């Protein structure tokens, strides 16, 4: 099946992507807590772009991105081996091979990534930044500095990086990535600035002041409604 082709106005493409009749039922249920129209608009996703969805998991954003960029664009959908067991059923349902031919699948450990320089207009890093500081048996340790340097080199000058993650209490250490699957916003800000990116702005649509940020992001009391930051970074043009 060919990639969908929508009107060339970005806003129209985003609305059409979200409204598509053949989206998965599980994705439609997530829309109310993920606010995809606000997020995709904030990051200026548009037809014709080439996008990397890093640690894409089951592919909620991968599919929306592919629909927005259309047949003139493309989306590289990345996962590592550790993510695949958790996303297996959802990826089978998504069936990119027959539903979207502008999707390229990439399976690679973070430290083994070899992305072409200045090849992406946008990079989406959704709910995975904290995993650079997470460890469990069989989960390869990630060199966060190397990965961010690689992302800096692979996004075009002026290109944007979208980061969404579960916030943790201000002043907490990166150990919350291990214990709570969360990471305080300040660690993202510091890491991205050190890597050479410039901060462009943030979006409050996923914030939840009722989340005390003291339990795991997977705890049923907060799952799907954690306090999340939405941060926009850019590779400087010069």
C-alpha positions in Angstrom: 0.0 0.0 0.0 1.4 3.4 -0.9 2.0 6.0 1.7 -0.9 8.3 2.1 -0.7 11.6 0.2 -2.5 14.6 1.9 -2.8 18.3 1.1 0.6 20.0 1.3 -0.4 22.3 4.1 1.1 20.9 7.3 -2.0 21.6 9.4 -4.2 19.7 6.9 -1.8 16.8 6.7 -1.7 16.5 10.5 -5.5 16.6 10.8 -5.9 14.1 8.0 -3.4 11.7 9.6 -5.1 11.7 12.9 -8.6 11.4 11.3 -7.6 8.5 9.0 -10.2 5.7 9.1 -7.7 2.9 9.0 -5.8 3.8 12.2 -5.5 1.1 14.8 -8.1 1.0 17.5 -5.5 1.0 20.2 -4.1 4.3 18.7 -7.4 6.0 18.8 -7.8 5.2 22.5 -4.5 6.8 23.2 -5.2 10.1 21.4 -7.0 11.7 24.4 -4.0 11.4 26.6 -1.2 12.0 24.0 -2.7 15.0 22.2 -1.1 14.2 18.8 -2.4 17.2 17.0 -0.8 19.6 19.4 2.4 17.7 19.5 2.9 17.2 15.8 2.0 20.9 15.2 4.5 22.0 17.9 7.3 20.2 16.1 6.3 21.4 12.7 6.0 18.0 11.1 5.1 18.4 7.5 4.8 16.5 4.2 8.0 15.6 2.5 10.2 15.4 5.6 12.5 12.6 6.6 12.0 11.7 10.2 13.7 9.3 12.7 11.5 7.8 15.4 14.1 6.6 17.9 13.2 3.8 20.2 9.8 3.8 18.6 8.4 0.9 20.6 5.0 -0.1 19.2 4.9 2.8 16.8 2.1 5.1 17.9 4.0 8.1 16.6 5.8 6.3 13.8 2.5 5.7 12.0 1.3 9.2 12.5 4.6 10.6 11.3 4.5 8.4 8.2 1.0 9.6 7.4 1.9 13.3 7.8 5.1 13.2 5.8 3.3 11.3 3.0 4.7 9.7 -0.1 7.3 12.4 -0.6 8.7 11.8 2.8 9.9 8.9 4.9 10.2 7.7 8.5 12.9 5.5 9.9 11.4 3.4 12.7 14.1 2.4 15.1 14.0 -0.2 17.9 16.7 -2.2 19.7 16.5 -5.8 20.5 15.4 -5.1 24.1 12.3 -3.1 23.0 11.1 -5.7 20.5 9.5 -8.2 23.0 7.4 -5.5 24.5 6.3 -4.1 21.2 5.9 -7.4 19.3 2.1 -7.7 19.2 1.6 -4.1 18.4 4.2 -4.1 15.6 2.4 -7.2 14.1 -0.8 -5.2 14.0 0.8 -2.2 12.5 2.2 -4.3 9.6 4.2 -1.5 8.0 5.3 -3.7 5.1 1.8 -3.7 3.6 0.3 -0.6 5.1 3.0 2.1 4.6 5.8 1.9 2.1 7.4 5.1 3.3 8.5 3.4 6.6 12.0 2.0 6.9 12.6 -0.4 9.8 15.9 -0.2 11.7 16.9 -2.6 14.4 20.1 -1.5 16.1 21.5 -1.1 19.6 22.0 2.6 20.4 25.8 2.4 20.4 25.8 0.6 17.0 23.7 3.2 15.2 25.2 4.5 11.9 23.0 7.3 10.7 23.9 9.4 7.7 25.1 12.9 8.5 22.5 15.7 8.2 19.9 13.2 6.9 16.8 14.0 9.1 14.5 17.0 9.3 13.1 15.8 12.5 14.0 13.3 15.2 11.4 12.0 17.7 12.7 10.6 20.9 9.4 9.7 22.8 9.4 8.2 26.3 12.8 6.8 25.8 15.3 9.4 26.9 15.3 7.9 30.4 16.3 4.5 29.0 19.8 5.8 28.3 20.2 5.6 32.1 18.2 2.3 32.6 19.8 -1.1 33.0 18.5 -4.7 33.3 19.9 -8.1 32.4 20.2 -8.3 28.6 19.9 -4.6 28.2 23.1 -3.2 26.6 24.4 -0.1 28.4 24.0 3.0 26.4 26.7 5.6 26.0 24.4 8.7 26.2 27.0 11.2 25.2 27.8 9.1 22.1 24.2 8.7 21.1 23.3 12.4 21.5 26.4 13.4 19.5 25.3 11.0 16.8 21.8 12.5 16.8 23.3 16.0 16.5 25.3 14.9 13.5 22.4 13.1 11.8 19.8 15.9 12.1 20.0 18.7 9.5 21.2 22.1 10.6 18.0 23.8 11.7 16.3 20.5 12.2 14.3 19.7 15.3 14.5 17.0 18.0 11.3 16.2 19.9 11.7 14.8 23.4 8.8 13.7 25.5 9.4 11.8 28.8 8.0 11.1 32.2 9.2 13.9 34.6 10.7 13.2 38.0 11.0 15.5 41.1 13.3 18.4 40.6 16.7 17.7 42.0 16.4 14.0 41.7 19.3 12.0 40.2 19.3 9.9 37.0 18.6 6.9 39.3 14.9 7.6 38.9 15.3 6.2 35.4 16.0 2.8 37.0 13.6 2.9 39.9 10.6 4.8 38.4 11.2 4.9 34.6 11.3 8.7 34.9 13.9 11.4 34.4 13.8 15.0 35.7 13.6 17.5 32.9 16.8 19.2 34.1 18.8 16.2 33.0 17.4 16.3 29.5 18.1 20.0 29.3 21.6 19.7 30.5 22.5 16.7 28.3 21.0 18.3 25.1 22.7 21.6 25.6 26.1 19.9 26.2 25.6 17.9 23.0 25.3 21.2 21.1 21.6 21.5 20.6 19.7 24.7 21.4 16.5 24.7 23.3 13.6 26.2 21.3 10.6 25.8 23.7 8.3 23.5 25.5 4.6 22.5 25.4 2.5 22.1 28.5 -0.2 19.9 27.0 1.0 16.7 28.6 1.7 18.2 32.1 -0.3 16.7 35.0 0.1 18.6 38.3 -1.8 15.8 40.1 1.1 13.4 39.4 3.4 13.5 42.5 6.1 11.8 40.3 6.9 9.4 43.2 5.7 6.1 41.6 6.7 4.2 38.5 5.4 5.6 35.2 3.9 2.1 34.7 2.0 2.2 38.0 -1.7 1.8 37.2 -2.5 5.0 39.2 -0.6 7.1 36.7 -0.1 5.0 33.6 -1.0 7.0 30.5 -1.4 10.2 32.6 2.0 10.9 34.0 3.4 14.4 34.2 5.3 14.6 30.9 7.5 17.3 29.5 7.5 18.1 25.8 10.8 19.8 24.8 11.8 21.1 21.4 15.5 21.3 20.5 17.2 22.4 17.3 20.6 21.8 15.7 21.9 25.4 15.1 22.2 26.4 11.5 25.7 27.7 12.0 
